[in-house]
C-alpha cells in the first residue's frame, strides 16, 4: 500500500523538493528521538565508527569488524551485505546500505545487551542526507573514496559530495572528547577533507601518492596480493588473501583505525592478512580451469577498476563479462559503463540487473548505445535480458583459462523485475550451472 501511494503522488519525482521542507526534516528528527528513547539511548555506550564513500565501504567495515572483534572488544557491524554481532552473522536483506532508525536503534540495544562495546556502521549518502543519524554521537569517521554515484537521487556531484561531508561535520559538532577521522590521499575530495577539517586525530593513506600511511611494491596475483606498508619510517611486509589493488586501500583504511587508537600494528597486520573477503566482493570460484568472479561493481569507477585488474590476469585468454544496470537509477552512467566494457572485455553478455519498474530492454540499449565498430572489433556482444540465462550462457562459452566476471548483483538474494520481486542470487545461479 505504501509503494502504491508513493507512485500515485509521484513521490520519487517530487522527493528532491519534499526533503527540503520543514515538515519532512522535523518528522525525520522526531522519528530518531522516538527510536532513541524507546531503546534507551544505546549508542552512548559504544565507540562508534562510521564508514562512508562511493565504493569499498562493505569490505572495509568487515575488515574492521574482524580485527576489533578479535583483538579489542565485542563488536557489532552493520554493512550492505550483512549484520554481525560478535561472531554471529545475518544477511542484510533490506537492499539498503543502512537500516532505518528504529531497526538500527533496536539492533544497538540488542548488541549492548550482548556486551558489545564497539559499533561499525556503514552509511550511504542517502542516509546522511535524510537526517537518519540524529541522536548517534560518532567517535570516528572514515571516507573510502568519492566517485560518480547516486545522481538519480542527488542533483549533481556537488550535492552528493555535500551529503558525504555531513558525517564529518556532525562528528566535529558533537561533544565526544576525542574525534577521529581517516581520509584517502589518492582521492581529490579525501585530500581536501584532510586539509580542511580539524579532527583531534586524523590520518590519511595512499598507494599512489604521499601520505602518513602508505602501501608500496604491490604485487597482484590471481590467488593473493602482497605489498609493503610504510608508517613512521618503519616498513612492514604482508601477503593477504584478498585480491586486487582496491583491497589494498581497504586494508590501509582498516589499519589506520588501529594506528589512531594506539594498538599493536603487528597484531593488526596479522589479523588483516588472514581476512578472506566478503561474499560477493571479488568472490572467486574456479571450475575446470575457468576462474569466475562475483562482484558488486555497479558504478563506472568500480567497473573499470575491476575489469582493468582482471584483464591484467587473463594473458592470452579471454575476459567474459556479464553485467547490466539497475532501473530507476542514474541513467547517465549507463553509456559510460558501456564504454568501459568495450575497453577491457572480450565477450560481453548484457543482461538485467534490477530493472524494477523501468523497461528492461531500454536499460540494455542505453548500456550498448554509440557502439564504435573499431573499439568493438574482435569482441563478441550478446544480449540476454533474463539474468539466469545470461549466467548459464557464460558458463557454456567459457573455455579453460578464461576469466568470467558477474558484475552488479553480488550477494543480493532477490531481484526486482518488471514482474515483481523474486529470489535470485548470482553465486547460486553460477554454482547450479557448474554442477
N, C-alpha and C positions, 0 to 999 in steps of 0.2 A: 504493500500500500504506500509506504514511504517513497519508494522508487517511482511509482505511478504519479504521485503528487508532484514530485520534482520534475518529471517530464512534462506534466500539464502546465506548470508555471515557468517552463524553460529555465529551471534553476541553474543548470550548468552554464548557460549563456549569460545569465544575469549575475552569476556569483561574484565576478570581479567588482560589481557595484555593491552587492549585498554585504560583502566582507568589510567594506569601509564604513558601514553605518554604525551609529552608536548602539542601536538595539542588538546587532549581531555581536559586537565586541563585548557588550555588557552581559549578554547571555552566555558567551564562552567563559567569561571570568566567573560568573555565578556558578556554572557547572563545575569549574575547578574547585571553588570554595566548598561546594556541597560534597563533591567526591573526596576532597581532602579531609573534611570534618568527620564524615561518617566512617572513615577508615583510620582516624586517629593521627593524622598528620605523619604518616610513616617515613617520609623522605628525610625528616630532620635527623634521623638516627643512622643515615647512610653517608658514606663518602661516595659522591655521585660523579661519574664520568660520562660525559655526553659526546657521542661521535656523530659528526655531520660532514657532508661533502657530496659530490656527484657520484663518485664511484668508490668502491673498496671499503665501504662502511662495515658491511657484514663480516668480512674476513677479519678486519681489524678488531671488531668487537669480540669475535670468537677467540682470537689470539689473546686478547686481554683477559677474557674470562678464564682461559686455561691457566695462564700464569698467576693471576691474582688468586684464583681459587686454590691452586696448588701450593703457592708459596707465601701467601699473606693471610687471607681470611675468607670465610664462606662468601660467595659472590653470586648475585643474581644478574642475568643479562637478558635484554630484550633486543632482538635483531629481526630483520626482514625474514630470515629463514626459520629461526627457532627462538624459543624461550628456555632459559636454563636457570635452575635454582640448585645450587651446589652442583651435583653430578647428574641431576635428573633433567632430561631434555624433552620438550614437547614441540611439535611443529607449529609455527605461526601460520595458521591457515586463513588469516584475515585479508591477505593480499594487500597489506599496508605495512610500511616500514614501522610505524608507531601505533601503539594501541590507543583507544580513546581514553578520555580522562578517568572514567570510572573503572575500566579494566586495568589501567596502569596503577592507580592508587590501591586497588584491591590486591593486585599482584605484589606490590611493595609491602603491603601489610602482611600478606602471607609469607613472603621471604623474611620479613623481620621476625615472625613467629618461629621461623626455622633458623634463626641466629645469623642470618646474612648481615654483613657489615658494609659491603661494597655493592654498588649498583652501576651497571654499564648499560646505557640507553642509546640505541641508535635512533637518529631522528632525521626526517626529511624537511625540505624547505616548506612543504605544505603545513607540517606540524608546527613549525616555528611561526609561520605566517598567520595561523589560525588561533593563536593565543592558547595553545594547549599545554604550555609549560608553566602556567601560573602556579604558585604555591610550592614549586620544587626549587630548592636552593642548591645550585650546582657547585661543585668544587673544581671540576676540571673540564675544559672544552678542547675537543680535537677537531681539526679540519683536515680532511684527507686530500681533497683537490676540488677544483671548480672548473667544469666544462659545460657545454650546452646540454640542457635537460629541462624538462617540465615547462617548456614555453607555451604549452597548451593552457597551463594554469597561470603562470606569471606573464605579465605583459611583454617583457623583454628580459635580456640578460641582466640589465641593471636592477630590475625588481627582484630577480632570482638571487643575485648576489646580496642585495639588501636584506632579503629574508634570512639568508645564511648568517649574516652578521649579527642578527638579533640575539642569537645564543651567546655570543661573546660579550655583547653589550649587557645582556641580562646578568651574566656572572659578575661583571665588573660593578654592577649596581647593587648586588646583594650584600649581606652582612657577614659572609664567611670570612674567617680570619685570614686564610691564605687562599689565593686564587691562582690556578694553574692553567696553562694552555700549551698546545702543540700545533705547529704550523709547517706546511710543506714548502721548502725553499725553492723547489723546482717549479712551483706554481706561482703565476703572477699575483693572484689575489692572496695567496698564502704569504708571499713576501711583503705585500702591503700591510696585511693584518699584523704580521710580526713586528713591523717597524712602528706602526701607529698605536698599538694597543698596549696599555701599561699594566700587564699582569704582574703579580708578585713574583711568580716563577714561570718562565716561558722558555721554550726550546724549539729549534727548527731542525729539519732533517732533509737530506737530499741524496740523490745518486749522481746527478749530472753536475750540479753547481757546488757552491761553497755553503757550509752550514756548520752548526755545532756538532751534529751527529751525522755521519756520512758513511755510505757504503761504496766500496771501490772493488775493482777487479771482479766484477760479476761474471760468472760462467754459468750459462744456461744449458741444461740437458733435458732430455725428454723424461728423465727419472728423478732429477734433483736440481737444486740451484746452490751454488757455493759463492761466497763473497767475503771480503774483509770489512770489518767495522772499525771506524776511526772515531774516537771520542777522547777529548782532553789529552792529546798527544800519545794515547795508548791505542794499540791495534789488537783486534781480536778476529780470528778466522772462524768461519762457521759453514756448515753444509746443512741445508734444510730440505725437507720432503716436498715442500710446496714449490710449484713451478711458476716460471715467468717473472720478468723483472718487476711487474707491478706488485707482486707479492713481497718483493724486497722492500718496497715502500711500506707495505702493511707491517712487515717485520720491524722496520725502523720506527714506525708510529707507535707500535706496542712497546718497544724497548724504551722509547723516550719517556713513557709514563713511569717506568721503573727508575730511570735515572733521576727524574724530577722528585720522586719521593724517597730517594736515597736507599735503594735496595741493592743487593749484591748483583752486579752486572753479569758475572759468570753464571750464576744460577738462572738468571733471566734468559741468557743466550741458550743454555741447555734446554730450558723449558720450551722456548720458541722453536728450537731446532727439531724438537720431537712433534711439533704440531703437524697434523696430517691433512688439514684442509677442512673445507665446509662442503656439504652436499650441494652439487650443482654449481660450484665455483671452480672452474677448470678441473672438473672431476674426470679422471681418466679411466677408461675401460679398454683393455686390449683383448682382441679376439681374432684368431687366425692371422696374426701379423698385421692386422689393421688396428690403428690406435684411434679410439673415439674420445671426444671431449664433450662434456655437457657444461655450458657456462651461461651466466646471466647476460653478458654482452648485449645491451639493448640500446645504448647511446652511440653516436658516431665515434666518439673518442675511445670508448671501451671496445667497440667492434674492431677499430683499426689497430689498436694495441694488441688485441688478441690474435687477429689474423697475421699481423706482422711477425709476431712470435712464432706462430705455428708454421708460417711459410719458411722461416729460417731453419726449421727442423725437418722439412719434408724431403730435402735433397732432390733427387731426380723423380721422386714420386709425386702424387697429386694431393692437393688440398681440396676437400669436398665440404661445402658449406650449406647447411640447412638453416634458413632464417626467414623472419617476417618482421612486422611492426604492429604494435597494439593499436586498436581502434580508439577513436575519440581522444587521441593524444596529439602531441606536437607533429603536425603533418609536414612542416618544413624540413625536418631532419631526414625524411624518407629518401628523397633523391640523393642526399649526401651519403647515406648509408649504401645506396646503390652504387655510387662511385667507388666506395671503399671495397666492396666485394669484387669489382672488376679488377682492382689493383692487385689483389692477393690470391684469389681463389681460381682453381682450375675448373671445377664443376660447381655450379650453384643451383640449389633447389629452393625456389621461392615458395613460401607457404604461409599459412596462418600463424599468427602469434595469439593475441586475444582480440579478434575483430570486434567483439562486443556488439553494439548496435550499428556499427558502420559497415558499409558494403565491403565484403572481404576481397572481392576482385579489384575494387577501386584502390584498396591499400596496396595490393601487389603491383598494380600498374604504376603507382607512384614510386615504388621502390625500383622499378625497372625502366622508368622513363629516361629519355635522352640517351639511349644506349649508343655509344660510339663504336662503330664496327671495327675500327683499328684497335681500340683499347680492349675489345672483346674477342679479338682474333685468337683462335686456338683454344677458346674457352667454351664450355658447354653450359647452356642455361635450360632449366626445366621449371615449369610452373605446375605445382601440385598443391592446390589450396588446402586440402584435408591434411592436417599435420601428421596424423597417424600413418597415412600412406606415403607422405614425404620421407619420414624416417625409415620406413620399410624399404623404399626405393634406394635410399642412400646406402643401406646395408647390402643391397643387391649389386650396385655398381662399384662398390669399393673393392680394390684389389690389394693383395699383400704389399705392405709398405706405405699405403695411403694413410692420410690423416683425415678424419671426419669430424667436423665441428657442428654441434647442435646449439644454436645461439638463441638467447632470449627468454626461454621458459624455465631453464634451470630446475629447481626443486619443486616448483609450484604443482600442487596436486589437482588443480582444477583449471579449466579453460572456459573463458567467456566467449561464446559464439553468437552468431545471428539467431541461433535456435535455442538459446538459453545457456545456463551453466552446466558443465558436465565434468566428470572425472577424467583427467588426462595428465600424465607425468612423463616427461621426456626420457628419463632414465629407465622407467618401467617399460615404456614402448620399445626402447632400444634393446634392453635385455630380452624381451619377448621375441624379437626378431633375430637374436643371436643364438637362440637355442638350437 
